[in-house]
Amino acid sequence: MNDWLRFSVAFWHTFRGTGADPFGAPTKNWHWVDGTYNSVAMAKRRMKANFEFIYKLGVDRWCFHDRDIDPDGKTLEVNHSLRLLLLIH
């Protein structure tokens, strides 16, 4: 079945989304969130949780939007953290 249905974990919907919709408030609270929502340290904790979750599920694929795994930086050097986050795993 894995040849036909290639399941993956969608990073944004699983680890960045709040569970809110047009009809209600957020429904997700993550224990690794410490209030520094858009910091590199927070992104590293979130990424670590992502790979732990994927490993426990036994899923061998994951996907993400282009900028949802890394906080926006003011310079290209700060945006270099995107590559660092991908190397954590």
C-alpha positions as CSV (number, residue, x, y, z in Angstrom):
1,M,0.0,0.0,0.0
2,N,2.9,2.3,0.6
3,D,3.7,2.3,-3.1
4,W,0.2,3.7,-3.8
5,L,-0.5,5.9,-0.8
6,R,2.5,7.9,0.3
7,F,1.5,9.3,3.6
8,S,3.3,12.3,5.1
9,V,3.1,14.6,8.0
10,A,2.3,18.2,7.0
11,F,4.5,20.4,9.2
12,W,2.4,23.5,9.1
13,H,-0.9,21.9,9.8
14,T,0.6,19.6,12.5
15,F,3.1,21.8,14.3
16,R,2.5,25.5,13.3
17,G,-1.2,25.7,12.9
18,T,-3.2,26.6,16.1
19,G,-6.3,24.6,15.2
20,A,-8.3,27.8,14.8
21,D,-10.8,28.2,12.1
22,P,-13.3,31.0,11.0
23,F,-15.8,29.7,13.6
24,G,-13.6,29.3,16.7
25,A,-10.5,29.9,18.7
26,P,-7.3,27.9,18.6
27,T,-7.6,24.4,19.9
28,K,-3.9,23.3,20.1
29,N,-1.5,24.0,22.9
30,W,2.1,22.7,22.5
31,H,4.2,21.9,25.6
32,W,7.4,23.0,23.8
33,V,6.1,26.6,23.0
34,D,7.7,29.1,25.4
35,G,6.4,32.4,24.1
36,T,9.3,33.0,21.7
37,Y,7.1,32.0,18.8
38,N,9.3,33.3,16.0
39,S,12.8,32.6,17.4
40,V,15.4,30.2,16.0
41,A,15.4,28.4,19.4
42,M,11.7,27.8,19.2
43,A,12.0,26.6,15.6
44,K,14.6,24.1,16.7
45,R,12.3,22.8,19.5
46,R,9.4,22.6,17.0
47,M,11.5,20.7,14.5
48,K,12.8,18.2,17.1
49,A,9.2,17.5,18.1
50,N,8.3,17.1,14.4
51,F,10.8,14.4,13.9
52,E,10.0,12.6,17.1
53,F,6.3,12.5,16.1
54,I,7.2,11.2,12.6
55,Y,9.4,8.5,14.1
56,K,6.8,7.4,16.5
57,L,4.2,7.2,13.7
58,G,6.5,5.3,11.5
59,V,5.9,7.8,8.7
60,D,8.9,8.2,6.4
61,R,7.9,11.4,4.6
62,W,7.1,15.0,5.7
63,C,6.3,18.2,3.9
64,F,6.3,21.9,4.6
65,H,5.4,25.2,3.1
66,D,8.4,27.2,1.9
67,R,8.8,29.4,5.1
68,D,6.9,27.7,7.9
69,I,9.9,25.9,9.5
70,D,12.1,29.0,9.9
71,P,11.5,32.4,11.5
72,D,11.9,35.3,9.1
73,G,15.2,37.1,9.4
74,K,16.1,40.7,8.5
75,T,19.2,39.5,6.6
76,L,20.4,36.6,4.5
77,E,22.7,35.6,7.3
78,V,19.8,35.2,9.7
79,N,17.8,33.3,7.0
80,H,20.7,30.8,7.0
81,S,19.1,29.3,10.0
82,L,16.7,27.5,7.6
83,R,19.6,25.2,6.5
84,L,20.6,24.7,10.1
85,L,17.1,23.5,11.0
86,L,17.1,21.0,8.2
87,L,20.4,19.6,9.4
88,I,19.1,19.0,12.9
89,H,17.5,15.7,11.9
